[in-house]
Amino acid sequence: WLWKPHLILRTLQDEAVPWHTGVVLWLDAGNFFVGDPQPVVARALQGSDVAAMRLKCCVESDWTSAEALRRLGGSHHTIADRPQLGAYFVVFRKTATALGFVEDWLRCAE
């Protein structure tokens, strides 16, 4: 899964994406938007510079290995037992926080 954080990071680093107002959306192949995604994106980015949708069907520990949770500091119930984040639709506002997140994600994927 190395390609996803790599492409997102390259896009965030692009000079054409403005700092603090530029937004990068990732939508996996086979998915599509029904209508304008802007209201969903604005709501998702109200409290953070990085956002993903939570899945209602499963919790993190159903699909994330115990080792991965341990390495990421998420093995305690506050993360492992929460609804899983779906990486099929991820939103990033171009900030140092978002770039740092994606750099960490890429490092973990290597």
SULNORBEL-V928327 format. One line per field, one symbol per residue. phi: phi as a letter, one per 40 degrees, with the letter a starting at -180 (. if undefined). A space follows every 10 residues. Layout:
phi: ???
//
This chain:
phi: .ccccccccd cccccccccg bcbbbbbcdg bacbgccdcc ccccccbacb aacccccabd ccbbcdcccc ccgbccccbd bcdcccccbb bbccbccccc ccccdccccc
//
